[in-house]
Amino acid sequence: MTAGMGGETGELLEKIKKSVRDGGITPAEIKKELGDVIYYWVRIAKFYGFTANSIIEDNVSKLESRFARGVIRGSGDNR
């Protein structure tokens, strides 16, 4: 699943790059690649026993906390 997600993420990045560089890439093509990335993302989450909603909720909480503490910028996981 991780290799699949990596490959699909690369395909998504290539589509976006070509869209910015050359144009001609339709939103439907970007949507298709996003769908492929999400498929693998959900499969990995399920493997570890997570739901998509729990991951999103935890991430929003983390980002809101960083914003409230004034550490939204910068780097590092433990801000």
LOZAVEX-753012 format. One record per residue (C-alpha): residue number from 1; residue in three letters; x, y, z. Coordinates in nm, 3 decimals, decimal comma. Example, Ala and Ser with C-alpha at 12.3 -4.5 7.8 and 13.67 -1.06 7.14 Angstrom:
<atom seq="1" type="ALA" px="1,230" py="-0,450" pz="0,780"/>
<atom seq="2" type="SER" px="1,367" py="-0,106" pz="0,714"/>
This chain:
<atom seq="1" type="MET" px="0,000" py="0,000" pz="0,000"/>
<atom seq="2" type="THR" px="0,279" py="0,245" pz="0,080"/>
<atom seq="3" type="ALA" px="0,449" py="0,184" pz="-0,253"/>
<atom seq="4" type="GLY" px="0,115" py="0,232" pz="-0,428"/>
<atom seq="5" type="MET" px="0,055" py="0,556" pz="-0,244"/>
<atom seq="6" type="GLY" px="0,402" py="0,677" pz="-0,330"/>
<atom seq="7" type="GLY" px="0,352" py="0,599" pz="-0,697"/>
<atom seq="8" type="GLU" px="0,011" py="0,765" pz="-0,711"/>
<atom seq="9" type="THR" px="0,140" py="1,069" pz="-0,524"/>
<atom seq="10" type="GLY" px="0,414" py="1,099" pz="-0,785"/>
<atom seq="11" type="GLU" px="0,156" py="1,079" pz="-1,063"/>
<atom seq="12" type="LEU" px="-0,050" py="1,352" pz="-0,896"/>
<atom seq="13" type="LEU" px="0,255" py="1,576" pz="-0,863"/>
<atom seq="14" type="GLU" px="0,344" py="1,521" pz="-1,228"/>
<atom seq="15" type="LYS" px="-0,009" py="1,617" pz="-1,341"/>
<atom seq="16" type="ILE" px="0,002" py="1,933" pz="-1,132"/>
<atom seq="17" type="LYS" px="0,350" py="2,019" pz="-1,260"/>
<atom seq="18" type="LYS" px="0,239" py="1,975" pz="-1,621"/>
<atom seq="19" type="SER" px="-0,075" py="2,176" pz="-1,554"/>
<atom seq="20" type="VAL" px="0,128" py="2,467" pz="-1,419"/>
<atom seq="21" type="ARG" px="0,402" py="2,437" pz="-1,680"/>
<atom seq="22" type="ASP" px="0,206" py="2,354" pz="-1,995"/>
<atom seq="23" type="GLY" px="-0,164" py="2,381" pz="-1,915"/>
<atom seq="24" type="GLY" px="-0,404" py="2,140" pz="-2,078"/>
<atom seq="25" type="ILE" px="-0,456" py="1,920" pz="-1,772"/>
<atom seq="26" type="THR" px="-0,822" py="1,907" pz="-1,679"/>
<atom seq="27" type="PRO" px="-0,959" py="1,922" pz="-1,326"/>
<atom seq="28" type="ALA" px="-1,102" py="1,575" pz="-1,391"/>
<atom seq="29" type="GLU" px="-0,748" py="1,439" pz="-1,441"/>
<atom seq="30" type="ILE" px="-0,635" py="1,593" pz="-1,112"/>
<atom seq="31" type="LYS" px="-0,945" py="1,453" pz="-0,940"/>
<atom seq="32" type="LYS" px="-0,869" py="1,104" pz="-1,073"/>
<atom seq="33" type="GLU" px="-0,516" py="1,112" pz="-0,932"/>
<atom seq="34" type="LEU" px="-0,640" py="1,249" pz="-0,599"/>
<atom seq="35" type="GLY" px="-0,884" py="0,959" pz="-0,585"/>
<atom seq="36" type="ASP" px="-0,599" py="0,713" pz="-0,636"/>
<atom seq="37" type="VAL" px="-0,398" py="0,873" pz="-0,354"/>
<atom seq="38" type="ILE" px="-0,700" py="0,868" pz="-0,122"/>
<atom seq="39" type="TYR" px="-0,764" py="0,500" pz="-0,200"/>
<atom seq="40" type="TYR" px="-0,418" py="0,404" pz="-0,071"/>
<atom seq="41" type="TRP" px="-0,440" py="0,650" pz="0,220"/>
<atom seq="42" type="VAL" px="-0,763" py="0,488" pz="0,338"/>
<atom seq="43" type="ARG" px="-0,622" py="0,136" pz="0,295"/>
<atom seq="44" type="ILE" px="-0,318" py="0,224" pz="0,507"/>
<atom seq="45" type="ALA" px="-0,541" py="0,383" pz="0,771"/>
<atom seq="46" type="LYS" px="-0,762" py="0,072" pz="0,785"/>
<atom seq="47" type="PHE" px="-0,455" py="-0,152" pz="0,816"/>
<atom seq="48" type="TYR" px="-0,359" py="0,035" pz="1,133"/>
<atom seq="49" type="GLY" px="-0,716" py="0,042" pz="1,263"/>
<atom seq="50" type="PHE" px="-0,785" py="0,412" pz="1,206"/>
<atom seq="51" type="THR" px="-1,085" py="0,574" pz="1,044"/>
<atom seq="52" type="ALA" px="-1,041" py="0,860" pz="0,801"/>
<atom seq="53" type="ASN" px="-1,253" py="1,080" pz="1,028"/>
<atom seq="54" type="SER" px="-1,038" py="1,012" pz="1,335"/>
<atom seq="55" type="ILE" px="-0,722" py="1,102" pz="1,145"/>
<atom seq="56" type="ILE" px="-0,873" py="1,424" pz="1,012"/>
<atom seq="57" type="GLU" px="-1,015" py="1,521" pz="1,353"/>
<atom seq="58" type="ASP" px="-0,681" py="1,460" pz="1,526"/>
<atom seq="59" type="ASN" px="-0,496" py="1,660" pz="1,262"/>
<atom seq="60" type="VAL" px="-0,736" py="1,954" pz="1,286"/>
<atom seq="61" type="SER" px="-0,697" py="1,952" pz="1,666"/>
<atom seq="62" type="LYS" px="-0,318" py="1,948" pz="1,631"/>
<atom seq="63" type="LEU" px="-0,319" py="2,241" pz="1,388"/>
<atom seq="64" type="GLU" px="-0,567" py="2,442" pz="1,596"/>
<atom seq="65" type="SER" px="-0,344" py="2,391" pz="1,900"/>
<atom seq="66" type="ARG" px="-0,038" py="2,507" pz="1,710"/>
<atom seq="67" type="PHE" px="-0,226" py="2,814" pz="1,589"/>
<atom seq="68" type="ALA" px="-0,350" py="2,898" pz="1,940"/>
<atom seq="69" type="ARG" px="0,005" py="2,866" pz="2,078"/>
<atom seq="70" type="GLY" px="0,153" py="3,072" pz="1,794"/>
<atom seq="71" type="VAL" px="0,366" py="2,787" pz="1,658"/>
<atom seq="72" type="ILE" px="0,182" py="2,712" pz="1,334"/>
<atom seq="73" type="ARG" px="0,495" py="2,815" pz="1,143"/>
<atom seq="74" type="GLY" px="0,827" py="2,644" pz="1,175"/>
<atom seq="75" type="SER" px="0,920" py="2,282" pz="1,159"/>
<atom seq="76" type="GLY" px="0,915" py="1,977" pz="1,378"/>
<atom seq="77" type="ASP" px="0,642" py="1,740" pz="1,488"/>
<atom seq="78" type="ASN" px="0,640" py="1,847" pz="1,853"/>
<atom seq="79" type="ARG" px="0,547" py="2,213" pz="1,826"/>
